[in-house]
Amino acid sequence: MNQYFLLNKSYVNGEWVEGETGRIYNGLNSFDDTKVSNISIASKAQLDSAFEAASEAQKEWAKNAELRKPVIEKVIATLKSTSKKLLMY
């Protein structure tokens, strides 16, 4: 199974949740149009909740570099470890 099929939820207020609309978005590889994921589409209420939570979290995030540092370091490490694979796409 393609690893991207596991990425089928929305991150809302610190949790991975299924979309409430009952609709599915088929994520396609832009290179060859093969399906790489099926994403359960979030409802407007879920989106509103996600934006509200993100807005509140951003206030603390913006004030505290120590919160951002490990996240940025992890992103850099992930990009370095997967750069060859990413370039294949």
Order of alpha helices (4+ residues) and beta strands (2+ residues): beta-beta-beta-beta-alpha-alpha
